[in-house]
Amino acid sequence: MQPSLITALMRQCEKQPDALALIGEQHILSYQDLSDAIEQIGALLRTIPARTLGLAVDNSPLWAVLDLAGLANGKVIIPLPFFFSAEQIVHSVRDAGISCILTDQPDQYQKILADCDIEADTSYTHIISGQELTEIRLSSIPVKTLPAGTVKVTYTSGTTGHPKGVCLSAAALHQVATSLLAATRGKQTDRHVSLLPLSTLLENLAGLYVPLLAGASCHLLPLTTVGLSGSSGLNVQKMLDTLSRYQATTTILTPQLLHAAVAAIEAGHARPAQLRFVAIGGASVSERLLQRAQALGIPVFEGYGLSECASVVSLNTESDHLPGSVGKPLPHVRVKIAGDGEILVAGATLLSHIGNEPVPADNYWPTGDIGHLDHDGFLHLSGRKKNIFITSFGRNVSPEWVERELTLHPAIAQAAVFGEARPWNVAVIVPRGNTPENVAAINQAIADANRVLPDYAQVKYWLPALAPFLPQNGQLTGNGRLKREAIQAQYQTAIEQLYHDNSDN
């Protein structure tokens, strides 16, 4: 029988006790230290009556040890992302029946709870490796029955205000981590630097579990240290300097982070020289951006996944790489394409969404994404099934396709394209800067994009966004996908005016 994730990790600790496992800003843990810490913190977790634990801690070795100790001691760990709004956090607490929150930001969480009339009846402070951790117990939260075998609930911000809780088993997490270990050729000499929050399933699994199974070192630094602030603030020089300073061999980037890194390196910033595998995920990425990265010597590999499939489904690798695709399905994955083009996935799927019926283990999960498998087994994405709109000429348009071309230009930070039942398409654009020259640059960017798009997908008119699309204003999911209904609702009047003013065109 295949060993569990924790068993496999403990074997790694026994094999190389003195090797470095977790490197934080102030604390370093060897594999022996990690084994000891899992046992010590496990003893602390066993004193907590609650089985469902909310984890609200910045990237650090402490986050990793709490997560692993929970897995080793039968707790259900529920990461609470800092990019969630207060409303989303409270929804997650009530939805999953979280009766204890572990956090390094107690004042923030106690205020969020108090503002929503959730009483924190007891609070304990623990000092762990010099880092302060607060345990907030919430006896007023009703216990929820989760599917048998649930060890982690990951919340997807989705397209609505209330995120969905995805219940995952230890077997699914281990299966995906093992497949990724093989696909990325993880090795003991790797140094992974986490640039994404560990509260995101992709970084948790591919940036923590995979390197540890390989016997590698994980650099888990506070997000401000690696250049991230809030949900979308980025100091790209700081990010690139961090990768260079720690001689990162692997990291994970979203398309927005990759775009910023490519632009900075093209402008003269030094390229992190030790990188051998940069995974790109979280949202769709332009093939031309990938080509620019490769031309700079950045080893980028696009992948695809979703929380309901325990994160990664497919990935380009060093041995199987086709630009323009999202790679071949991982070894444990089975993919088929429905009659309408929807991608269906089996293997390591969710146990259920909280409150829904259990999902049979052998079922194919409907991803909501449109795509196809080519003759060589590479998976290609076209867009989201529900996002496709039909123009008044009867043409199907995937807005993600158009938006990828627009945001490739440095003058455009974000774009949302609309055109349902219309003769031509409109874009709401978040510019990089607000100068007259920038307006001209956006016009040129649209012209450049239109040259590579068919006429029915081209953008004819655009309007500037009042503010960036962010999780805080409900217009962006935590993993970077646009919340189109929210954006359209805010700009509907301005969009209608564009069509009215240009009705003869």
N, C-alpha and C positions, 0 to 999 in steps of 0.2 A: 504494500500500500504506500502511496506517495506520502512523504512526510508533510506535516502542516507547515505553514509559513514560519511560525515561531520555532518549531523543531528544526527546520532547515537553518534558520538564523542562529540558533544556539549551537548547532554543529559548526557553523562558520566561526563563532566566538571561540570554540574549543580548538579549532584548527590554527587560528592566528591570534592568540590572546593579546599580543603586544602591538599589533597593527592598529593604525588610527581608524576609528569608525566614524565618529561625529566631531566636527570642528565648528565651534560657535565663535561668537565675538570675544567671549571671556573664558569659555570652558572647552576642554578637549577630552573626549572619551575614547579610550582604546576599546577593542572588542571585548576584553575582559571587564573593563569598566562598564561597558554597555550591558553585559550580562548581569553584572552586580546591580546596576541601576534598575533594570527591569524587575529584578526580584525585590529590591528595596521599595520602589514605587508601587509595585504590585501589592506589597503588604499594606501600604497606605490606602490603595484603592479598595482593598478588601474590607477596610473599616467603614467604607461609605455604603449605606444601605441601598442606595439607588443603583439600578443596573444600567440605566441610560445616562451617560455623562456627556454634557456639552463641553467641547474643547475650544476655548477662545484664548489662544496664546500665540504670540508672534513667532515667526520662524526662529528656531533655536533647537539645540539638543534636547531641551526640556520637552518641547512639543513632541519630538520623535519618541522619547522614552515613555511619555504618558500614553501615546497612541499604542505603542508596542506592549506596554504593561497591561493596558486595557484588553488587548487582543489575547494576551496570555492568561488573563484572569476572568474571562467570561463576561466582561463588560461590553456594552454597546457604545462605541465612540461616535459622537456626532459633531464633526467640526463645524464651528460657527464662523463663517468668513467675516473679516472686518469690513469688506466692501458691501455687506448686506446693510440695508436700512434698519432702523430700530423696529419698524413694523415687521420686516421680514424675520428678524431675530426672534421677536416675540411669537410670531406665527410658528417658527420652527420649534421653539420651546414647548408651546402648547400642542402642536401637531404630533410631535414625537414623544410627548410625555417626559421631557427632560426634567428630572427632579434634582439635578446637581450640575452646576457649572464650574469648571476649572478655568481660571483666567489669571493673566498677569496684568489686567486692566480692570480691577474691581470697581473703581469709582464709576467708570463708564457703564458697566453692566448693571450695577445697582441702581443707577439713575434710569436706565432703560426699563428695568423691571418695575421700579417704583412708579414711573410715568404711566405704566399700563396696569397698575393696581395688582401686581404680582408680588406677594410678600416673601422676602427672604428671611426665613425664620432663624437660621443660624449661619454663621460665616466663620471660617477658620483660615488662618494664615500659616503656610508652611514655607520653610526655607530649604530649598533643594539645590545643592551645588552653588550656593550663594545667590540663587535666583528666587524671588518671592512669588509664591503661587497662592492664590486665594480660592478656597472651596466655598461656594455659595449653595446652600441647600434650600430646596423649594418644595416644602411638603404640601403646598396648596395646588400643585400641578397634578391632575389625575394621571394615573399610570395608564399607558397605552399598551395594548397587546401587539407585539411585533411578530412577524413571521418567524417560525422556528429556524434557528441557525443564523439569525441576523447578528453580525458583529460590527457593522458600520452602517450608518445612515448618512448618505451624502445628499445635500440639497442642491437641486438645479434651479436656478433663478428663472429659467424658461421665458415665456412671453407674457406672463401675467404677474400681478403684484405678489401673489402667494407662491413661494417656491414649493416644488414637489420633493418629498422625501423618498429617496431610492434606497431600499433595503438590500444589502449585499452580504453574501456569506464569506467565510474565511476561505473556502475552497475556490470561489470565484476570484478573489483577490490574489491568491497564490497562483492560480492557473495563469492569469494574465501576467503577473510578475515573472513567472518562469518563462513564458513565451517571449516576453520583452528582453529578458536576460540573454536568451539565445539570439534573438533578432539583432540586438545591438552589440553583440559580442562583448558583453560586460566582462571586465577583468579586474584583478586585484590592484593593478596600478592606476586605475581610473580615479579621477578626482572630480566628483560631481558638485557643481555650485548651483544651489537653488535660487532662481530668480523669481519664481512664482510663489504665491502663498501655499504653504503645506495644507491649508484648508481646502484647496482644490484637489479633487481626486487624482488628476493627472500627475501633479507634482508629488502628492503623497505616495502614489504607487510607483511611478517611474523615476522619481527623484529621491525616494527614500528606500523603499523595499528592494528595488532592482539593484542599486549600488551595494546595499548591505548583503544581498544574496551573492553578489560577485566578490565580496571581501574587499570592496573599495572604500574610499572615504567620502563622506557627505559633508559639504560645507553649508551649514544652516545658519545664515546670518540674518539679523533683523532686516525687514524689508527696506527701511530707510537707508541702511548701510549699503545695500546693493543698488540704490537709486530710485526705489519706488516710494511714492507717497500717495496716500488716499487710494482711490480706485483707479486713477488714470494718470497721476503725476509721475513723470519720469525724468531723471537726470541720466541721460544716455552715457555721458562721459564717466560718471560714477559706475554705471553698470559694466561698461567695457573695462574700466580700470580694475574692478573687482574680479572679473574673469581672468585678467592678466595676472593680477597680484597672487591669486591662489592657483595659478597655472591649471585652470579648468580644462579637463579633457572632454567632459560632457555637460550639457545644460539643456533646458527646455525653454523655448520662446513662443510667445503668441505672434501672430502676423504683425501686430502693431510694434512690438518690441524689435522684431527682425527689421522692419522698415526703418526704425530709428537707428538701429545699429549699422545697417547698410549705408544710410545717408551720412552718418558720422564718419565711418571709415572711408567712404568716397571723398569726404571733405578733408581727410588727412589724419584722422585719429588712428592710432596703432591698432592693428588687428590682433586679438588674443591668439597667440601663436600655437598653443598646445591643444586647441580644440580638435577632436577627431569625430565627434558626433553631436550635432545640434538638432534636436527634434523640434519640429514646428507643428503646433496643434492648437486646439481651442476654437478655431474659426477658419474659414476659407482663406486661401492665400493665392495671390497672383503668380502665375508661372514666370512672368517676366521678373518679378521681385526675386524669386528663387534663382533665376539665371544671373541676376546682378550679384547676389550673395556668392554664388559659386565662382563667378569671375573674380571676386575678391579673395578667394581661397577659404571661404567659410563653408564647412562641410554640413550643409543643411539637408534634412531628410523630412519630408512632409508625411504626416500620418493622419489618421481619422479615428474617431471614437465617440462614445457617449456614455454617460453615467450608467444608463440602464444595461450596458454591456461591460460594466466594471472598468470603464475607461477605454483603453486602446483596442480597436478592432483590426486596423491594418496599418502598415508602416513601410515606407521605403527604407532600404538598408544598403549597406556598402556592396553587398553581392547582388541584390535585386533592386534596381533603382530606375524608375521611369519618371522623369519630370512631367508634370501635368497630371499625374495620377496621385492617389494617396497610398500607393504601395500595394503589396499583396496582403491578404488576410493572414493574421498570425496563425500559428499551427493549430491552436485549439478552436479556431473560429470556422464556422460554416456560413457561407453567404449565398443567398439566391436573390434574384430580381423578380419582383411581382410584375403582373401584366401592365400596370400603369407606370412601371419604372422605379417603384419604391424599393429601397435596399432593405432586405430582411436578414437578420443575423441570429444565429444560434451559437451557444457555447459561452459559458460564464455570464449568463444573463442574470438580471435582478431576481430576487425572491418575490418582490412586489413593490408597488408604491404604497406608502402608508395609507391605510384605510381602504385599499383595494383588495380584490381577491388575489390569492397566490398565483404566480405565473409558473406553469409546468416547466420543469427543467429542460425538456427537449423541444420546447416551443421556439419558433422563429420570432424574434422581436421586430415589430415594424418600426423602423428608425425615423420615419418621416422625411428621410432624405431621398432624393432622386439621383440615380446613377446607373452605371453599367460595369460589368466585368469584361475586359478585353480577352482576346484569344490566348494571351500569355498569363492570364490570371491576375492582372493588375486591376484595382478598383478605381473607378473614376466617378467624381461627384459632379452633378449639374446644379443642385440647389435644394432648397427646402420645398417639400411637396406643397405645403400650405402657403408658401410665399409666392409661388408662381402666379403671375397675373396674365390676363388675356386682353390684348389691345382691341380696340374697336374694329380692327381689320382681321381679328381672329388669330393673331400670332401669340404664341406662348412665350413669355419672357421670365427668366429667372433673375430677379434683381441682384442677387449676390454676384452673378457674372459681370453685370455692368459696374457694380460698385467696386469690384476688384480692379477693374481697369482704371476707374476714376482715382482711387486712393493710391494707385501706383505713383501718381505725380506728387512731388514734394509740396505743392501748394495746397493740396487737399488732405486734411486730417481724417475726416469721416464723410460718408455720403450715404443717403437713403434714397432709393429710386422708386417712383410710383408711376402707374400708367394704366390701371385697371379700367377697361372699357373706354379708353381714350385713344385719340389718333396719334398721339406722341407722348413721350415720357418726360417727367419732371424729376429733378434731383434736389433734395435739401442737403446743403453742403456745409460742413464745419471747416472753415479755412484755417490754414496755419498763418495767423496774422491778419490784420485788418487794414492794410494799406491799399491805396489805389493800384499800385503795381501788383498787389496780390489778386485783386479782382481780374486784372488782365491775365495773370498767370492761370487763374481758374478757368477763364474762357479758353485759354490755349490748351489746358489739360483736358477739357471736355472735347475740344476739337481733335486732340490726339487720340483720345479714347474712341471717339466716333469713327475714326479712320479704320479701326480694327474690329468694329462691331457692325453687324448687319443693320440695315435701315430701321427695322422695326424695334431694335434694342437700343438705338441711339438716344441720347439725351438732348432735347431741343432747348429747354429753358431750365434755369436753376434759381434757387433763392437761398440766401445765407441763413444758417441756423442761428437762433438767438443765443444758444449756449451749446457746448459739446454734449453729445449723447453719453450719459453717465448712468451707472447703477443708481446713484443717489436721486436722480430726477426721473427714474423709472423708464429710461429710454435705452438702456443697455443691460444685457445680462452680465453676470459675474465673469463669464468666460469670453466676453467680447462680442456676443451676437446682438444685433439690433432688435429692439422691441418695436416692431413696425407699427402696430396698432396705436401705441402710445405716441410715436413720432407723428403719425398721420393725424391723430386727433389734435395735437397741438398746432400743426401747420395746415390743417384742412382749409381754413378760410383763405390763407395766402395762396395755397395751391389752386383753389377754385378761382381766385382772382387772376392768376396767371393764365388759366385756360380761358377765362372770360375775355381778358384783354387781348388774347392772341387767337381768338376763335376763327379768324379767317386764314390762319396759317396752317 
